[in-house]
Amino acid sequence: MTDTTDRLDDTTSRPNGQFAGVVPLDVVAREGGLSVMKGILEGRLPGASMGRTLNFWLTTVEEGRIVFTGAPTVEHLNPLGTVHGGWASTIMDSSLACAVMTMIKPGEGYTTVEFKLNLTRPILPDMGELSCEGRILHRGRTIATSEAYLRDSSGRLLAHGTETCAIFPIDKLMR
């Protein structure tokens, strides 16, 4: 079991003492997705380390709904001077998948099968904090779908997308 106190980053730079690492699968199996996502928000459990690299963090957790907030910087630019689409893709995938995660019951695991993203405006490093809200659309026995919207501080739509996740017994993920 991974010790969640073995933190990979400085908690002072994250809201609510959030830190990066890997959530032990036995915790997910025991608690279920909503509890785990709340644990990440509260700083009890680690969030994904790539959030540190791409400068985004979890800000809202509800059943079927997640919000990540992020601020792309010049470190995330493509050669033409706009924020690389990979930044938007990553925060979107996080919101889409974690919305599904909030619906995962104890003993279940999930993984992304596919996602689709539409970029509607250029993202610039001086836009400040952006918000990405993911919501569950459908949660069946083996498939879940979600939608997400990335917006600037004025509420302008920057990107939107959908995702399909497979749901299965978590022992399929156990290492």
N, C-alpha and C positions, 0 to 999 in steps of 0.2 A: 504494500500500500504506500502510495506517495504521501509524504508528510506535507500537508498544506502550509505548515509554518516555514517551509523552505522556499521563501519568496524570491522571485526572480527580479523584482524591481522595487523601487522606493515608493512606499505607500503614501508619502507626503505629496506626491504629484498627482494623485488620483482622488476623485470624490469618494467619500465614505470609506477611505482606507482600502480601496480596491487594489489588488495586486495580480500579477500574472503567474501562470503555471498551468498545471493539468489537474482537473478534478478527478479524484480516484473513482474508477467505475463502480466500486462497491458502494460508494456514497450515492451515486446516481441510482444504482439498483435499489438501494434501501429507501431513499427519500423521494424519488421521482423528480421530474423536470422543473416544476414550479418552485419547489423548495430549493433546488440547486441554483436556479437563476436568482432567487431572492438572496441566497447565500453569497453569490458573486456580488450582487448589488451592495450588500451590507459589509462586504470585506471578510466574510467568514470563509469563503471558498475563492480560489483563484479564477480569474478571467483569462481569456486567450492572450498569449504574449504578443501576437501580431497587432493587437489593439494598441499596445505601447509603441510599436514601430510606426504605425499609421496614425497615431494620435487620436484615437477615439475610445470612448468608455460607455459603460452601461449607465443609464439614468432613470429608467422606468421599467418595472416588472409587474405585470398583471397576468392573470390567466388569459391566454390567447392574444396578449399584446406586449410588445417590447419596444423600448426606445433606446437607441444609441445616439450619443452626441459626439461630434468630432470636429476638429479644426485642421484641415489640410494646410500644409506649409510649403515653402519653396523646396523642401526635401522630397515632395511628392509630384513635382512637375514633370511633364513630358518635354521633348525637345522644342515644342512650339510655345511653351510657357503657360499652358493650362495644366490643371491637376490631372494626372494620368487616370484613365478610366478604371484602372485596377484599384484605385483608392475607393471610388464609388462602388465598384463591384464588391469589394471586401466588406464595407460597412453595410451594404444592401444584403449580401449573403448572410452576414451575422444577424441582422434584424429578421430576415425571412426564416432562417433556421431556428433562431432562438424563440421566435413566436411559436413554432412547432414544439420546441423543447418544453415550453410551459404547459403543454398538454400531455407530455409523456408521463405515464403512470410508473410507480415503482415496479421494477423488473423489466421495463422496456428500454430499448435503445432506438436510435434513429440515425439516418444519414441522408444527405442531400442526393437526390437522383438527378435533378436538373434545375437550372434556374435561367430566367430570361430577364434582361435588363434593358431599359430604354433610357438613354441620356437625353434630356430635353434642353439643357442649357450648359454652357461651359462652366466649369467649377474653377474658381481662382483662389490663390492662397490668401488673399486679403479679404475673403468673404466672412471671416470670423467663424463662430460655431455654427455647424450645420446639424440638423436633427433628422434621424432616420427612424421612422415608425414602421414596425412590422406587425401584421395582424393575421391571425388564423382565418382561413376561409372555410376549410373542411378538415375534419379529423375523423377518419374512418379507422377500421381495424388494422390495416396494413399500409395505408397511404394517407398523407396529410398535405394540404396545399395552403400557401400563405401569400400575402401581398405586402409590399413595402413602398414607402414614399420617402424620398430624400428631399428636404426643403432647407432653404436659407432662413435667416432670422426674421425675414419679412413674410415668410410663408410661401415664397415662390418655389414652384416645383422644379427640381434639378434633375431628378431621375425617378423612375418607378419600375417595379418589376414583380415577378411572381416566382414561386418555387414549389417543387414537389419533393417530398421526403418520404422515404420508406421507413416503416415502423416494424420492429422485430424484437424478439427476446434479447435482452442485453447480454446474455452469455455469448452471443455471436461476436461481441466486441471484446470480450475479456481476453487479456493478453497473459 
